[in-house]
Amino acid sequence: MARQRATRRQILRGAASAAAAAGLWPRALRAQASPRVVIVGGGFAGAACARALRSADDKLSITLVEARPTYTAPPLSNGVLGGVRDLAQQQFGYDKIASAGIKIAIATVDPATNSYPKMGLREKTGMISEIIPKAGSAMM
């Protein structure tokens, strides 16, 4: 027998019911630790993402995972190629990001297992990339 697809009205009704039910739970039961975000890749985009998340919500627990202790910023890098700027002027550490309350983890991925062994994380990629805890370990 063919399965019927849910209509938009049924989906909205279910979402409204779930929201209403969540509002009925006592606040103490809903209060959990602050949401945790792990950003893999601390280049220009990863660092900007971490800063934007921090400015949006200071209660988030943000961890930025990067393989190197410094990153090279692309803006004005043409000046390096043209000899106008020194490459060292384009390289930055993560001190300012860490001072904003963002945890910095220097770790490399193990390509054989697609995991970050030192952190107890493995990366799951697909349509949506997400970091899920490795069996037997806690996420930061």
Stockholm file with secondary structure:
# STOCKHOLM 1.0

chainA/1-140         MARQRATRRQILRGAASAAAAAGLWPRALRAQASPRVVIVGGGFAGAACARALRSADDKLSITLVEARPTYTAPPLSNGVLGGVRDLAQQQFGYDKIASAGIKIAIATVDPATNSYPKMGLREKTGMISEIIPKAGSAMM
#=GR chainA/1-140 SS CCCCCCCHHHHHHHHHHHHHHHHHSCHHHHCCSCCEEEEECCSHHHHHHHHHHHHHCTTCEEEEEESSSCEECCTTTHHHHTTSSCGGGGEECSHHHHHTTCEEEECCCBTTTTEETTTTEEEECSSSCEEEECTTCCCC
#=GC SS_cons         CCCCCCCHHHHHHHHHHHHHHHHHSCHHHHCCSCCEEEEECCSHHHHHHHHHHHHHCTTCEEEEEESSSCEECCTTTHHHHTTSSCGGGGEECSHHHHHTTCEEEECCCBTTTTEETTTTEEEECSSSCEEEECTTCCCC
//
